[in-house]
Amino acid sequence: MSTIDSTVSSFLQFQFEHGRVVLFTGSGFSWGATDSEGNRLPIGPALAREIWDICFPGEAFDNESTLQDLFQTALVKHRSALMALLQRRLRVAPSSLPDYYRTWLSMPWRRYYTLNVDDLESAATRRFELPRGFRSMSGILKYNSPTEERAKSASQPLLEVVHLNGMIDDAPDGVTFSTMQYAERMTTQEPWYARMVADLLSYPVVFVGTPLDESLLWQHIEFRGEKGRRGLSELRPRSFLISPKLSRARQSLLKQFNVEWVSCTAEQFAGEVLDKMHTSILPGLKALGVQLAGIKSGISQIVDVGAIIARTRPASPSAFLLGDEPKWSDLTAGRAIERSVDVEMLEHCRDAVARDRRDGAGKLKPGPLLLLTGTAGSGKSTSLIRLAIKLSAAGNAVHWVDSDVDVSPRDIKKFCLDESRKKILFIDDADRYGSELAPLICDAFSTEATQLVVVAVRSSKVDRVLNPARLQGIAERVNANETAPS
């Protein structure tokens, strides 16, 4: 009997089907693999002992010598021997990979980050028939010359694998092990780490094989200004750390980032959770393909909220408190207080998403629509952004039409009629669509895939742009002017 919470499976299945889940692996993920001589890949202390034999052959191992110091010593004094050791011990023998790696690497991950320098994904393409190939690249900028594995299907995008500490092809200089190498990288904000942190704070992540004690990771979270301040955890997507054990203090720390500990091994998680989600693979790959194709069409401006958050810079200067229009970073950085209208809208949305849209006869019912009204400067956009972030963090596929982009009613209708994925649609300053807004909303609800539409309209324009009779029984109206801090 599985000891893993069933809500983990149900949550991840929906996220996989929409191509939203990020994979992040550490050294423990490679534990099931061996090198060409049948030896397990060395992790931490094991690698330190092997490098010790290069630096100080015949001497008893000194437990006070760290991997970082030993690597730097070997790099300076025994470069050729170090290179040979790394090439021999950190290249994975394809035949050694157990079947559970096929399960892990077949899932429709949005992106794959790894702290490991080994070539596990390359070995996997030679061992298994996978739904797509990989684009492996180094997280060390000057060594970043992406190498592409040929995709199994030209119609599917490659899975981008970012080796944050470098790749074995670039060893020994192009990998990060020693204190000096870490020190050099910590002097600047690195693009790959910055993008990785943006993804981790914007999409659901499955961490495996790491306790998340990587100094560069936390440095870039500090750079971004996302240190887990009180009250912001609910704005971050639900994520999971897969590990047989985790210290109580680390559990508490990660909870601030909405990361839940799942007590099991990578093999157990594959068997008890991922294996049962094989039906999510094709929809997820299709969703990822649609996201790439969307760049070439107007639909690309109907943006996944996770992608918007990933592009924000919470630590950047803001004039929001001086009266400027809100930016997404103002909400993720905690600059805007939560008001009673925000709590009220979230409750309405949760009820609406959980509601069955079919009547007793199985006929599709219109709605639901959440209508946020208010005068200019009443905080409609701020409340709308907060609500979108919270619904996205809760695992919903939330999409946004911004007030400063030109998306036609035809493109919105086309997007909503896509039956392949469920969605919640937000439209800010929706009154700009004039008399087309009411039929646009009705068209959106002609498919079960549209779970909810949320629009913001100025109070003075509601009657002009929306036909109250046509939307009777569909819309729930909330007034942004009648609010107080929650």
N, C-alpha and C positions, 0 to 999 in steps of 0.2 A: 504493500500500500504506500502511495506517495505521501511524503511529509511536506511537500511543497504546496504552499497556499494556492488554491485553485484560481484565485483572482489574478495571480501572476500570469497564468496561461491565457486567460480570457483577455487581459489587458494587452499582452504582447501580440496575440493573434491579430487583433484589430490594427495594431501599429504596423505589424509586418505587411498586412494587406495594403496598407497605404504607403509603404516604402519609407517609414519614418525612423526606423531603429538603427542606432549606431553601435558598432562592436568595438570594444577596447580591451586588448589583451596584454598580459604581463608574462613573465617567465614561466609561471605555473601552467600556462596554457600549452606550452610545448613539452610538458612533462611526459606525455605519452609517446613522443617521437624519439628515435635514436639516430646516431650517425651511421656511416657506412660500415663501421666495425661492430655495430650492434650495441653500442654504449649509449645510455641515456644522455641527452644534451645536458651539459653542466649548468647548474644554477647557483649563482652567488658563491658560497663557500667552496663548492666543488671546483668551480673554475679558478678560484683563488689558489687552491692547492696545486692545480696543474700549472699555473703560471709561476708559482713558487719554484717548482722543479726546473723551470727554465732559468730563473734568476739565481737560485742558490741550489744547484744540483748536489744531492748527497746529504744535505743538511735537514735536520728535523724541522717540520713546519712550525712557524711562529704564529700562534693564534692571535697575536696583537697586530699582525700585518693585514691590512685591508685589501680587498680586491682593487680598489682605486689606486692605492699606492703601488701595488705589485704590477698592475697594468702599466702605469707610467714608467716604472723602472725598466720593465721589459721593452717598452716602446723605445726608450732611449738607448739601452745597452744591448738588447737582444732582439732587434726588430724582425729579422728574418725568421727566427724561431717562433716568435709570437705570431707572425702572419701565418706560418704553417700550422700552428696549433689551432688558431681560430678557424681557418679554412677546413681543417680536418674535423673539428669538434662541433662546429655550428652550421654545418650543411646537413640537411635532413635526408635520410634515406627514404625514398618514396614508399618502399615496401614495408617500412616499419610503422606506417600510420594506421592506427585502428579505425574502424568504420565510423566511430562517433565524430571524427574530424569531417567526414563527408557531410554529416548532418549539420554541423556548425557552419561549414563554408558553403552550403547550398542555400542557406536562408537569404532572403532579399534585404541584406544590410544596406543602409544608405551610404555608409562609409565605414572603413575598417582602420582603426588606429592600433598600433602595437608598439610596446616598449622594447620588443625583441629585435635583435639584428639577424636572427637566423632566416632561412629561406623556406619556412614551412609552407607558405601558400604556393610557392613554385613547385615544391615536392607534391603537394596535394593535386595540382593539375595533371601531374604525371601518374598519380595513383588512382584518382577517381574521375568519373564522368560527372562534371559539375554543370549547373545551368548556365554559368557564365565564367569568363576568364577574369584575370586580375591585371590591374595596372599598378605595379609596385614602384614606390618612390621613397627616397631618403628624406627624412625630416631635417637633415642638416643642409642648409640652403646651397652651399658651394658644391655639394656632391649630388645635388638633385638633378639627375638626368634620368627621367622615368623610363623604365623598361616595360614593354607591354607583352603580356602573354596573349597568344591568339585566342580570341573569344570562341566558345563553342557554338554560339549562335550570333550571327552578325546583326540580328534584329534586337539584341539585348545589350545594354550598356555594360562596360567592364566595371568590376568592383575596384574602387580605388583603395589601395593598401598603403598607408603612410607609416613608415618605420621611423618613429620619432627620435630614436637614438642611432640612426644610421643603418646601413645594410651591409651584410657580410661581403658583398662584392667590393665595397670600398674600404674594408679593413686593411691595416689597423688604424690609419689616420682618420678615416671617415666614419668611425663609430665612437660612441661616448661611453667610456668606462672610468677613466681616471679623474681625480679631483681637479687636475689642471684643465681637462677637457670640459668638465661641468662648469668650472669657473669662467672659462672663455665664453661659453654659451649663455651664462647668466648675466653677462654685461649688457645684453641687448634683448629686446622683445623680438622673438623669432616668428616669422610669418606662419609656419606650419603649426607651431604650438598655439599661436593666437587663434588660428582658425579652429584648431581642435577644441580649445576651451569654449569658443563660441558654439560649436556643435554640442558639446557636453551640457551647456546651459540652455539649449534650445530644443533638443530632441531627446526622446527616451534612449538610454544607453544601457547596454549589458556589459558590465565589467567582469572579466574572468582571468584568474591567474595572477592577480595583483591586489595588495592591500591599499593601493593608491597612496603610497608614501614617496612618490617621485617629486623631488624638489623643484624641478623645472615646471611641472604641472601646476603646483601651488603658486609658484612665482608668477605665472601668467594669469592665474585667477586673481592674484593681487593686482597685476597690471590692469586687468579689466574692471577692477572695483567690485567684484562679486564674491565677497568673503563669507557669505552665509548670514547676512544680517537678519536680525529677528523680524519675523513677519513676511519674509520674502520666499520661504521654502515652498509655499503653495503656488508661487508663480513659476516654479521650475518643474520640468516634466518628471514624472515618476520614472526612476531608474533602478537597476538591480546590480548588486555585487555578488557574484557566484564564488563561494569559497567554503571549504569544510569548516573553517574556524576564523574568527575575527575578534580582536580585542574589544572589550566593552567600550573603551574610550574611543576607538576608531568607529564603532557603530554609532555612537552619539555624535561624533563629528560629521559623519557622512549623512546623518539624518537631516542636518541643516540644509543639505543640498537635495533633499528628497530622494536619497539613494537608500534602498532597502537591502539588507543582507539576506541572501538565500543560502542556507546552510546545506551545501552539497558540492560534489565535484563537477568538473566540466562534463565528464562522462555521464554522471547521473542526470544532470540537467538536460543533456542531449536526449537521453532515453525517456525521461519522464515529462519533458515539456516540448522541446523542439521537434522530436520525432512525430508528435501528434499534430504538428502544424504544417504538414507537407502540402495541404490544400492552400496555404497562404503564399507559397512560393511564386506561382505564376501570377496571381493578382498583384503581389508586391513588385515583381519585376516589371509588370505592365505599368504600374503606377510610377515607378522610377523612369521608365521609358517615356511616359506621358509628360513627366516633369521636365525631361530634357528636351522633348519635342516642343513643349510649350514656349520655349525661348523664341521660336520662329513664328509664333502667332500672337494675336491680341490676348489670348487667354493667359499668357505668361504674366500679365499684369494683375491677375487674380491670384494673389500670392499666399502660399502656406505661411501661417503665422510663425511657425518654427523658423522658417527661412528669414523672416523679418527680424526676429529676435537675434538670430545668429549674426546679422549684419550690424547690430547696434553697438554703440560704444558707451556703456553706462558711465565711465569715468570722465567722459568729455564734458567741457563747459556747457552750462545750460542757463537759459534765462526764463525757464518755466515759472519760477517763483516770483519773477518780476512781471509776469503777465503774458509771456509768449505762448504760442500754441504748443500743446504737449508733443513731445517726441516719445517714441517707444522706450528710449533709455531713461526717461524721467520716471516711468513706471517700474522698470526692472531695477532701477537704483533706489527706489523707495522715496522719491521726492514728492509724490502725490499722496495725500492721505486718503484712506478708504472712507467712503460716505455711505449713508444708509441706502441710497439708491443702488449702490454697487452690490450690496448684500441682497437686496430685493431682486435685482436682475439675475444674479447668479442662481437664486432659488427658482425663479421662473424657468431659466434655461435648463437646469437639471431636471425639473419636472417634465419639460417639453421633450427633451431628448429621450427620457425613459418611457414616454407615452407611446402606446400603440397607435399608429396612424391609420389603421384599418378598422372599420366598424364591424358589427356582428355578422354582417353578410359578406365580409371580406373586401368591401369596397374601400378604396383609398380616400381618406378624408383630407381636405386642404389644411394647410397650416402645419405647425404653429409659427406665428410671426411675433417677434418682440419689437415694439416700436418705442424708441427713446426720443422724447420731444423736449424742447427747451429753447429759451431765447439765446441769442448770440452771447458767448462768454459764460454760459451756465455750466460748462464742464461736460458737455455731451461726448466730445471726442475722448476726453480723459477716461470717462466711465466706460466707453466702448472699448478702448484699448485694454484697460484692466480686465474687462470681462473676457475679451478674446484670449488674452494671455492665460487666464485661469482655466478656461475651457480647454485650451491647447495642452496646458500642463497636466490636466486631468486625463489626457489620452484621446481627446476628440480630434478629428481632422477639421481644423478651423481654417477658413480662407478669408482673405481681406481684400476689399476694393477700396482703395484710398481716395480721398477727396481731390488729390492733385494729379490723378491719372485719368486718362480718357479711355474707359472701357465701355463699349457699346452694349445696349440691351441685348443685341443678338449674341454677343460673345458670352454674356452672363447666362443667357438661356441655354446656349450650347454647353457651357460648363456644368450647369445644374442638371441637364438631361443626361449627362454621362452616368450610366447605371453601374459602372464598374467599381465605384467607391462611394461610401457614405460621406456626407460633408455638412458642415455648418457654414453659412455664408454671412459675412458682415459687410455692410455698405455704409460708409461714413458720408455725411452730407448728401443723403439719398434724394433730397428734394431737387437736386440738379437734373434729375431725370424727368421732372415735370409730370405730365399726364401719362407718360410711359411707365411710371413706377408701379402703379397698381397691377396692370397686366403682366409686367415683368415678374412681380412677386407670385402671381397666380401661376405663371408658366413654371417658375421654380418649384412649386409644390405639385406639379403634375407627375413627379417621379418620387418614389419612396426613398431614393438615394439622398434627397435633400431633407435632412433631419430638422433643420431650423434656419430661419432667416432673421437676422437682427439688423435693424436700420436706425439711423439717427436722422431726424427731420426737425427743422425749425418749427416752433409752435405756430407761427403765423402762416405757415405754408401747408400745414397738415391737410386741411380741407380741400386745398387746391390740387395737391398731387396725389392724394389718396381718396378713393371713393369709399366712405365709411360703410355704405350698404353692402358693397361688394366684398369687403373684408370682415363683415360682421361674423363673430364666432371664430375668427382666425387669429386676430391680433390681440396682444396683451400690451397695454400702453403704460409707460412709466414716464413721469415728468422729472427732468433733471433739476428743475428749479426748486422742487419741494424736497430738499435734502438736508441732512445734517451729518456731521462726522459719526461713524459707526462706533 
